[in-house]
Amino acid sequence: MFRTPIRGPIGFKPVPDTAPCKNLTGSAVVVGQLVALDIAGVEAEVANSGEGGLAFVTPESSTSRGSRYGAAVDSGSAASWAPRYGIFGIALEAAADNAEFEVLIAGEVDALVSKGTGNVAEGDPLVAGSSNGELDADTSTGMKILGIAIEALTGPSTAALGRVLFNGWSGFGSSA
């Protein structure tokens, strides 16, 4: 029958869900990099914030209403994330260590994608990679599927930017 495009004036187009974060990865973040929110409060700065690890608070003052932002750490920080749970985001802009930047929590995005051998096909499930900062098309049993490739990539054994439908909140189920 007719195929409705995933993007377009008639087809399904998810509304992007973004959030401000602070880079606590220990190094610069690049556009498209996968990060985890420090929900476990692993970083001392987060643990001492009094916000339970999910957000920092900039106090209100006579000139500012204050602000809230998440704490982004390496996606491979074992204490802060697990491949079966956690909240993840994709960096929408580059940021130096300790700088604030915007992340996409859910929506369509260009993200760093890799696969050990072979190609990434449209529709391939993507999980948190074994290397920090990338989505991986090589899935392991029980891992939360964070993204679905919506464009094919030829032989990305090192991470390359690819178009992805991403859900860092709850994912798209888990790999079998």
Residue pairs with C-beta under 8 A, 6 or more apart in sequence:
4 10
4 11
4 12
5 11
6 12
6 13
6 150
6 165
7 13
7 108
7 150
13 108
14 106
14 107
14 108
14 165
15 107
16 104
16 106
16 107
16 108
16 109
17 104
17 105
17 106
17 107
17 169
18 92
18 102
18 103
18 104
18 105
18 107
19 69
19 70
19 89
19 102
19 103
19 105
20 67
20 68
20 69
20 70
20 100
20 101
20 102
20 103
21 35
21 37
21 69
21 70
21 71
21 72
21 89
21 100
21 101
21 102
21 103
22 56
22 69
22 70
22 71
22 72
22 98
22 99
22 100
22 101
23 29
23 35
23 72
23 95
23 96
23 97
23 98
23 99
23 100
23 101
24 38
24 43
24 45
24 46
24 71
24 72
24 73
24 97
24 98
25 35
25 72
25 73
25 74
25 97
25 132
26 74
26 97
27 97
28 94
28 95
28 96
28 97
29 35
29 72
29 91
29 94
29 95
29 101
29 133
30 91
30 94
30 112
30 133
31 91
31 92
31 93
31 94
31 110
31 161
32 90
32 91
32 109
32 110
32 111
32 112
32 161
33 90
33 91
33 112
33 133
33 134
34 75
34 88
34 89
34 90
34 111
34 112
34 128
34 129
34 132
34 133
34 134
34 135
34 146
35 72
35 73
35 74
35 75
35 88
35 89
35 90
35 91
35 103
35 133
36 72
36 73
36 74
36 75
36 77
36 80
36 81
36 86
36 87
36 88
36 89
36 128
37 54
37 70
37 71
37 72
37 73
37 86
37 87
37 88
37 89
38 46
38 53
38 54
38 70
38 71
38 72
38 73
38 77
38 80
39 53
39 54
39 80
39 86
39 87
40 53
40 79
40 80
41 47
41 52
41 53
42 53
42 73
42 77
42 79
42 80
43 71
43 73
45 56
45 71
46 53
46 56
46 71
47 53
49 55
49 56
49 57
49 71
50 57
51 57
51 68
53 71
54 70
54 71
55 68
55 69
55 70
55 71
56 68
56 69
56 70
56 71
57 66
57 67
57 68
58 64
58 66
58 67
58 68
59 66
60 66
69 100
70 89
70 103
72 89
72 91
72 101
72 103
73 80
73 81
74 80
74 132
74 133
75 81
75 88
75 128
75 129
75 132
75 133
75 134
76 128
76 129
76 130
76 131
76 132
76 133
80 86
81 88
81 128
83 127
83 128
83 140
83 142
83 143
83 144
84 142
84 143
84 144
84 174
85 144
86 128
86 144
87 105
87 168
87 169
88 105
88 128
88 146
88 168
89 103
89 104
89 105
89 168
90 103
90 104
90 109
90 111
90 164
90 166
90 168
91 101
91 102
91 103
92 101
92 102
92 103
92 104
92 109
93 101
93 102
94 101
95 101
104 166
104 168
105 168
105 169
106 166
106 167
106 168
106 169
107 165
107 166
108 150
108 163
108 164
108 165
108 166
109 163
109 164
109 166
110 161
110 162
110 163
110 164
111 126
111 134
111 135
111 147
111 161
111 162
111 164
111 166
112 133
112 134
112 135
112 159
112 160
112 161
112 162
113 120
113 126
113 134
113 135
113 136
113 137
113 147
113 149
113 153
113 156
113 159
113 160
113 161
113 162
113 164
114 129
114 131
114 134
114 135
114 136
114 137
114 156
114 157
114 158
114 159
114 160
115 124
115 136
115 137
115 138
115 153
115 155
115 156
115 157
116 138
116 157
117 157
118 155
119 152
119 153
119 154
119 155
119 156
120 137
120 149
120 152
120 153
120 156
120 162
121 149
121 152
122 149
122 150
122 151
122 152
123 148
123 149
123 150
124 137
124 148
124 149
125 137
125 139
125 145
125 147
125 148
125 172
125 175
126 135
126 136
126 137
126 139
126 145
126 146
126 147
126 148
126 149
126 164
127 135
127 136
127 139
127 140
127 143
127 144
127 145
127 146
127 175
128 135
128 136
128 143
128 144
128 146
129 135
129 136
129 159
130 136
131 159
133 159
134 159
135 146
135 147
135 164
135 166
137 149
137 156
139 145
139 175
140 175
141 175
141 176
142 174
142 175
143 174
143 175
144 170
144 171
144 173
144 174
145 171
145 172
145 173
145 174
145 175
146 166
146 167
146 168
146 171
146 172
147 164
147 165
147 166
147 167
147 172
148 164
148 165
148 172
149 162
149 163
149 164
150 163
150 164
150 165
151 162
151 163
153 160
153 162
156 162
